[in-house]
Amino acid sequence: MYELCYCFDLKRKQLVQGMNFYLKVVTSIPGIDNHDANA
């Protein structure tokens, strides 16, 4: 059970890092503004 929780926590951290990276890439692309995010 502990291994399962540890694996889940590891996956969750990877997911958070992935989303942060995705947001950085999206916000660093010129031409994409807030009105595009609301579409």
Order of alpha helices (4+ residues) and beta strands (2+ residues): alpha-alpha
